[in-house]
Amino acid sequence: MKKNTLHFFLITVILFFAALVANAEEELQQPITLSYGTHKRNTLDLWQAKRDTPCPLLIYIHGGGWLEGDKQQINGRVDIAKWLRLGVSVASIEYRLSSDAILPAPVHDAARALQFLRFKATELNINPTRIALQGGSAGGCSALWILFHDDMADPSANDPVLRESTRVQAVYGQFPQSSIDPQMLNLWIGEKAASHPMIYRAVGATGYADMIKNYTKYQPLFNEFSPLTHMDKNDPPLYLSYPKEMSLPPESPAAAMHHGIFGIKLKEKADEIGYTNYTLKIPGTSDPKIGPMEFLVEALLK
């Protein structure tokens, strides 16, 4: 190859890769940050897809046992750039932690963030009829609760945000808890799950012993915020995934709180009530042909 030809070739290659980098940076532009409530953690980041028509929306709810975590956890868990290329906007929310405000605060905040984005749909170029949730661990538990719970829209509310629907088109939950009732968790998984700080701190108990001793006091909250309580055969589609480790007793509290039994028990109730829009993925135990990305694409773009 002649020197000039080689030089031209190298310049072309450099420009090509520079264009790729520029496109990637454009796709991963800084999100806009919005407040959806009055608390300092009532914030969300929104990446807006560039389309002339209203865009579907994927909302990510972070995990951390309702005790820690923030909206930055979306990084590495959601391929934001890929969704933007598909014409889907992406949001990641923060919410009050149970160390500041016990249930219902963490879960109701997530529901309000959804309502806020619907309220702002025209301004933010969002299609309010094409919204899905994704969440891991406690964030997945919140997403499950929203999916199964009756619509929380209150047409007579003074706050216009609360007049918006909380119904979504689908949920992808990554190892979420289908119940937070410690009595149920003891039966399903054992004390490593039932005694996890996520459970007792969510209701304001000082520890596992206090929670068990005063179970009757805390039971209404356990019942209300266990997603299984609200499941209906007509609920929208759900995709759940769990780690392949299914040993009992679990090796650690973290393994206990993300155990596949949560998915299996939900599947048992789904079969009992006739809820068929449910896909469960536990490697080696339940391996559906469809993956979570295909599932969400079907819900948001088809």
C-alpha positions as CSV (number, residue, x, y, z in Angstrom):
1,M,0.0,0.0,0.0
2,K,1.5,3.4,-1.0
3,K,2.3,5.9,1.7
4,N,-0.4,8.4,0.7
5,T,-3.0,5.6,0.4
6,L,-2.0,4.3,3.8
7,H,-2.2,7.8,5.3
8,F,-5.7,8.3,3.9
9,F,-6.8,4.9,5.2
10,L,-5.6,5.6,8.7
11,I,-7.3,9.0,8.7
12,T,-10.6,7.3,7.5
13,V,-10.3,4.7,10.3
14,I,-9.7,7.4,12.9
15,L,-12.6,9.5,11.8
16,F,-14.8,6.5,11.7
17,F,-14.1,5.5,15.3
18,A,-14.3,9.2,16.4
19,A,-17.8,9.3,14.9
20,L,-18.7,6.1,16.9
21,V,-17.4,7.7,20.1
22,A,-19.3,10.9,19.4
23,N,-22.5,9.0,18.7
24,A,-22.1,7.0,21.9
25,E,-21.5,10.2,23.9
26,E,-24.6,11.7,22.3
27,E,-26.7,8.7,23.2
28,L,-25.4,8.8,26.8
29,Q,-26.0,12.5,27.3
30,Q,-26.4,13.7,30.9
31,P,-29.9,13.1,32.1
32,I,-32.2,15.8,33.4
33,T,-32.9,15.6,37.1
34,L,-36.4,16.3,38.4
35,S,-38.0,16.5,41.8
36,Y,-41.3,14.6,42.1
37,G,-41.9,15.4,45.8
38,T,-40.9,17.5,48.7
39,H,-38.2,15.2,50.3
40,K,-34.6,15.6,49.2
41,R,-34.7,11.9,48.0
42,N,-37.8,12.5,45.9
43,T,-35.7,12.9,42.7
44,L,-35.2,11.1,39.5
45,D,-32.9,11.2,36.5
46,L,-34.5,11.0,33.0
47,W,-32.7,10.2,29.7
48,Q,-34.9,11.3,26.8
49,A,-35.0,9.3,23.6
50,K,-35.0,11.6,20.5
51,R,-38.2,10.9,18.7
52,D,-40.9,13.2,17.2
53,T,-43.6,11.1,18.7
54,P,-44.1,10.3,22.4
55,C,-41.7,7.7,23.6
56,P,-42.3,4.6,25.7
57,L,-40.6,4.8,29.2
58,L,-38.7,2.3,31.3
59,I,-38.4,3.3,35.0
60,Y,-35.7,1.7,37.2
61,I,-36.2,1.4,40.9
62,H,-33.0,0.7,42.8
63,G,-32.4,-1.9,45.5
64,G,-30.7,-1.8,48.9
65,G,-33.3,-3.3,51.2
66,W,-35.1,0.1,51.4
67,L,-32.1,0.9,53.6
68,E,-29.5,2.3,51.1
69,G,-28.8,2.8,47.5
70,D,-29.6,5.6,45.0
71,K,-30.5,6.3,41.4
72,Q,-26.9,5.7,40.3
73,Q,-27.5,2.0,40.7
74,I,-29.0,2.0,37.2
75,N,-25.5,2.0,35.8
76,G,-24.5,-1.5,34.8
77,R,-28.1,-2.8,35.4
78,V,-29.9,-1.1,32.5
79,D,-28.4,-0.5,29.0
80,I,-29.5,3.1,28.8
81,A,-27.9,3.7,25.4
82,K,-29.6,0.7,23.8
83,W,-33.0,1.7,25.0
84,L,-32.4,5.3,23.7
85,R,-31.5,3.8,20.3
86,L,-34.7,1.9,20.3
87,G,-36.7,5.1,21.0
88,V,-37.4,4.4,24.7
89,S,-36.8,7.0,27.4
90,V,-35.3,5.8,30.7
91,A,-35.8,7.1,34.2
92,S,-34.0,6.1,37.5
93,I,-35.6,7.1,40.8
94,E,-34.6,7.7,44.4
95,Y,-37.0,7.4,47.3
96,R,-37.1,7.8,51.0
97,L,-35.3,5.1,52.9
98,S,-36.8,3.2,55.8
99,S,-34.1,4.7,58.1
100,D,-35.9,8.1,57.5
101,A,-39.5,7.0,57.0
102,I,-40.9,3.4,57.4
103,L,-43.4,1.9,55.1
104,P,-45.4,3.0,53.2
105,A,-42.8,5.7,52.3
106,P,-40.3,3.8,50.1
107,V,-43.0,2.1,48.1
108,H,-45.4,5.0,47.9
109,D,-42.6,7.2,46.7
110,A,-41.9,4.9,43.8
111,A,-45.6,5.0,42.9
112,R,-45.6,8.8,43.1
113,A,-42.6,9.0,40.8
114,L,-44.5,7.0,38.2
115,Q,-47.5,9.3,38.6
116,F,-45.3,12.4,38.3
117,L,-43.8,11.2,35.0
118,R,-47.3,10.5,33.7
119,F,-48.4,14.0,34.8
120,K,-45.5,15.4,32.9
121,A,-45.9,13.1,29.9
122,T,-46.7,15.8,27.3
123,E,-43.9,18.1,28.5
124,L,-41.3,15.2,28.6
125,N,-42.5,13.5,25.3
126,I,-43.6,10.3,27.1
127,N,-46.2,7.9,25.9
128,P,-48.3,7.4,29.2
129,T,-49.8,4.2,27.8
130,R,-46.3,2.5,27.4
131,I,-44.6,2.5,30.7
132,A,-42.7,-0.5,32.3
133,L,-40.8,-0.9,35.6
134,Q,-37.6,-2.7,36.3
135,G,-36.2,-3.1,39.8
136,G,-33.7,-5.2,41.8
137,S,-34.2,-6.7,45.2
138,A,-36.2,-4.2,47.3
139,G,-36.7,-2.1,44.2
140,G,-38.1,-5.1,42.5
141,C,-40.4,-5.7,45.5
142,S,-41.7,-2.1,45.0
143,A,-42.2,-2.7,41.3
144,L,-44.1,-5.9,42.0
145,W,-46.3,-4.1,44.5
146,I,-47.1,-1.4,42.0
147,L,-47.9,-4.0,39.3
148,F,-50.3,-6.0,41.4
149,H,-51.9,-3.2,43.5
150,D,-55.2,-1.7,42.3
151,D,-54.8,1.7,40.6
152,M,-54.0,4.4,43.1
153,A,-55.3,7.2,41.0
154,D,-57.4,9.6,43.0
155,P,-59.5,11.7,40.7
156,S,-60.6,14.0,43.6
157,A,-57.1,14.7,44.9
158,N,-56.0,18.3,45.3
159,D,-52.5,17.3,44.1
160,P,-52.8,16.7,40.3
161,V,-50.0,14.2,40.4
162,L,-52.1,11.9,42.6
163,R,-54.9,11.9,40.0
164,E,-52.6,10.0,37.6
165,S,-52.8,6.2,37.2
166,T,-50.2,3.8,38.7
167,R,-50.9,1.0,36.2
168,V,-48.0,-0.1,34.1
169,Q,-47.7,-2.3,31.0
170,A,-45.1,-4.7,32.5
171,V,-42.5,-5.3,35.2
172,Y,-39.1,-6.9,35.1
173,G,-38.0,-7.9,38.7
174,Q,-34.5,-9.0,39.5
175,F,-34.5,-11.3,42.5
176,P,-37.3,-9.4,44.4
177,Q,-39.2,-10.4,47.5
178,S,-42.7,-11.5,46.8
179,S,-43.5,-11.3,50.5
180,I,-42.0,-9.4,53.4
181,D,-44.0,-11.2,56.1
182,P,-41.5,-12.7,58.5
183,Q,-43.7,-15.6,59.4
184,M,-44.0,-16.5,55.7
185,L,-40.2,-16.1,55.2
186,N,-39.5,-18.4,58.2
187,L,-41.6,-21.1,56.5
188,W,-40.2,-20.6,53.0
189,I,-36.5,-19.9,53.6
190,G,-35.7,-19.7,57.3
191,E,-34.5,-17.1,59.8
192,K,-31.8,-15.7,57.6
193,A,-34.5,-14.2,55.5
194,A,-37.0,-13.3,58.3
195,S,-34.3,-11.6,60.4
196,H,-32.9,-9.5,57.6
197,P,-32.8,-5.8,58.5
198,M,-34.8,-5.0,55.4
199,I,-37.8,-6.7,57.1
200,Y,-37.8,-5.4,60.6
201,R,-36.5,-1.9,59.8
202,A,-39.2,-1.4,57.1
203,V,-41.9,-1.4,59.8
204,G,-39.9,0.4,62.5
205,A,-39.0,-2.5,64.7
206,T,-35.7,-2.3,66.6
207,G,-34.7,-5.8,65.7
208,Y,-35.8,-9.3,64.9
209,A,-36.8,-10.1,68.5
210,D,-38.9,-6.9,68.8
211,M,-40.5,-7.7,65.4
212,I,-41.5,-11.2,66.4
213,K,-42.7,-10.2,69.9
214,N,-44.9,-7.5,68.5
215,Y,-45.8,-9.2,65.3
216,T,-49.5,-8.3,65.6
217,K,-48.6,-4.7,65.7
218,Y,-46.6,-4.9,62.6
219,Q,-48.6,-7.4,60.7
220,P,-50.8,-5.0,58.8
221,L,-47.8,-3.4,57.2
222,F,-46.3,-6.8,56.3
223,N,-49.6,-7.8,54.7
224,E,-50.1,-4.6,52.8
225,F,-46.6,-4.4,51.3
226,S,-46.2,-8.1,50.4
227,P,-46.8,-8.1,46.7
228,L,-48.5,-11.5,46.8
229,T,-51.4,-10.0,48.7
230,H,-52.5,-7.9,45.8
231,M,-52.0,-10.3,42.8
232,D,-54.9,-10.6,40.5
233,K,-55.4,-12.9,37.5
234,N,-55.9,-9.8,35.2
235,D,-52.6,-8.1,36.2
236,P,-50.2,-7.0,33.4
237,P,-47.2,-9.2,32.4
238,L,-44.4,-10.0,34.8
239,Y,-40.9,-11.3,34.3
240,L,-38.9,-12.4,37.3
241,S,-35.3,-13.7,37.5
242,Y,-33.3,-15.2,40.4
243,P,-29.8,-16.6,40.9
244,K,-29.4,-20.3,40.2
245,E,-28.4,-21.1,43.8
246,M,-31.4,-22.7,45.4
247,S,-29.9,-24.4,48.5
248,L,-31.8,-24.4,51.8
249,P,-30.8,-23.2,54.3
250,P,-29.2,-20.3,52.3
251,E,-25.5,-19.6,52.8
252,S,-25.9,-16.0,53.7
253,P,-28.6,-13.4,54.5
254,A,-28.1,-11.9,51.1
255,A,-28.7,-15.3,49.4
256,A,-31.8,-15.7,51.6
257,M,-33.3,-12.3,50.6
258,H,-32.7,-13.1,46.9
259,H,-33.7,-16.7,46.9
260,G,-35.6,-18.3,44.0
261,I,-38.3,-19.5,46.5
262,F,-39.8,-16.1,46.3
263,G,-40.4,-16.6,42.6
264,I,-41.6,-20.2,43.0
265,K,-44.1,-19.2,45.7
266,L,-45.4,-16.4,43.5
267,K,-45.8,-18.9,40.7
268,E,-47.7,-21.2,42.9
269,K,-50.2,-18.5,43.8
270,A,-50.4,-17.3,40.1
271,D,-51.3,-20.9,39.0
272,E,-53.9,-21.0,41.8
273,I,-55.7,-17.8,40.8
274,G,-55.2,-18.1,37.0
275,Y,-52.6,-15.4,36.5
276,T,-50.8,-16.5,33.4
277,N,-48.8,-13.4,32.3
278,Y,-45.9,-14.6,34.4
279,T,-42.4,-15.7,33.3
280,L,-39.9,-17.1,35.9
281,K,-36.2,-17.5,35.2
282,I,-34.1,-19.5,37.6
283,P,-31.1,-21.0,35.7
284,G,-31.2,-24.8,35.8
285,T,-34.7,-24.8,37.3
286,S,-36.8,-22.6,35.1
287,D,-35.3,-21.5,31.8
288,P,-37.8,-19.6,29.6
289,K,-37.0,-19.1,25.9
290,I,-37.6,-15.4,26.1
291,G,-35.1,-13.1,27.9
292,P,-35.9,-10.0,29.9
293,M,-34.9,-7.6,27.1
294,E,-37.2,-9.3,24.7
295,F,-40.0,-9.2,27.3
296,L,-39.6,-5.5,27.8
297,V,-39.4,-4.8,24.1
298,E,-42.6,-6.7,23.6
299,A,-44.3,-4.6,26.3
300,L,-43.0,-1.2,25.3
301,L,-42.6,-1.4,21.5
302,K,-45.0,-3.9,20.1
